[in-house]
Every structure is written in structure tokens, then in C-alpha cells.
Amino acid sequence: MENKTYQQRSDACLLKLEDWLEPFDPDELDYSSAGGVIKLEFASGPQFVVNRQAAANQMWFAAATSAWHYNWDEERAAWICDRDDHELFERLAEMVPKRRGRTVSCPLSTSDAAHDP
């Protein structure tokens, strides 16, 4: 993928994640964003990190003791894990509620569906 295309797709991914995180109660889940990195900070413990890895044209997600690398899949129009084929936003929608200790009624997904943190 061309560098410009990767930059656009990774920026869109990070912006979508920021939009999803914005309504959360910062006492439960706060986040910071800088230089292609979003840090999710939970009141209950360790942070999660989502960041772009431009040298590999990937997005990376680290949660506690696990980490995943995602490549852009043109056919699925999504960031897909290079190990087990799951989608980045699916994993985030799974992991954030677990760490937060409560469910999210409409998970973050590749669709533009509304969500309720």
C-alpha cells in the first residue's frame, strides 16, 4: 500500500476510535492521543494502546499482556489481524468492556452504526 493511502487509512482508524471513546466517563476510561498513538487509561488498571506502525503499514493493539498486528484488507475494508483473522474494532469492542467491567450496548465495529458507551 502506498504511504499516503496507509496514512489516510490509519488516520481514519484512529479518528474513529477517538469518536467512540469520547463519550465514556473519564473516571472509568480516559484516553490520550498523540503522534499516531491512542492510550486508553482505565481506572481499574493497566492501559491499552492502539498505534500505527508506518514501517510495517500496520495498526497495532496492545492490551495487558496481549498484542496484535493488523493489516489493511481491501476486500473487507477493515484492519485484520495477521495471526487469526479477527478485525481490530471487534477486538476493541471485546476487550474494552472486559477491562471496564461492564458491557457496551452497541460495540464498535467497521459499520457506522451508532454506539452507546
N, C-alpha and C positions, 0 to 999 in steps of 0.2 A: 504494500500500500504506500502511496506517495506520502511524504512527510506532511504536506498541507492537509490531505484528507485525514490522516491519522490525528492531526492536531484538532481538526474540526470535530471529529467523532469523539475524541477523548474529552474535549471541552464540553460537548453536549451531554456526555455521560455524567461528568462532574456537576454540571448545572442542574440536571435532572435530580441527582442525588441531593444537592443542596435544597432544591424546591421541596423535596419530600421531607427533609429533616427540619425545615424552618418552623413548622407548627408544633413540634414536640416541646414539651415543658422542659426548659433548660435545667431545671433541678433534677430531672431524670436522665435527660440526654441532651448534651450540648455538642456543638461541633465548631471546628475552625477550618478555614480553607485558605490555602496559600500555595502558590507555585505548583499547581497540579496535584496537590495532596489535600485530602479531607480527613481530618481526625475526628472520630466520634468518641466523645468522652461521656461515660456512664457514671452515675452516682454510685453504682454498685460495684465498680471495679475497673479492670483493665480496658484500655481504649481499643477501638478498631481503627484501621487505616485503609483508605482506598486511595490509590495513586496511579498516575500514568508512568509508564516506563517507556519513554520515547525510543531508547536504543533498541528495544525489542518490539516496538509497535504493539504494546500490550497495556492492559489495565491490571493492576494487582490489588488484591484484597487480603488483609491480614486481620484475623480475629482470634484473640487469645493465643493459643498455641498452634493454630492452623493458618495456612496461607494458600491462596490460589492465584493462578495466572490466567488471563483471559485474552483471547484473540478475537478480532472482529470477524463475524461470519456474515458475509454479504447476503446469502440466501435467507438467513433468519433475521437479518438486520439487528443483530444483538452481539454483545460481548459474551463469548462462550469459553468455558474452562478448557484448558488444553489437556487435562487429565481425565475428566469424567463427563464432559459434555453438558454440564448444567450452565444456566445463564446467570450472569453477575447479579442482576436485580432480584432474581429468585433467591439466591443465596443470602443477599442482604435482607430480604423480606423474611427469611427464615431465622437468621442469626440475631437481628436487632430485637425482635420480640423476646427471644430467649434470654438475652442479656438484660433486657429491660424488665423482665418479669411479668409482662402482660402482652396480650395479643394486639395485633394491629388489624382492624376490621377489614380493610382493603389493602392487600400487600402491594408494595412497589413492584412494578412489572414493566415489561417492554411496551405495554399499551399506555395510552394516555388517559386511562381511567382515573376517576377521582379517587382520593385516598383520605382516610381518616386516622390520624395518628392517635 
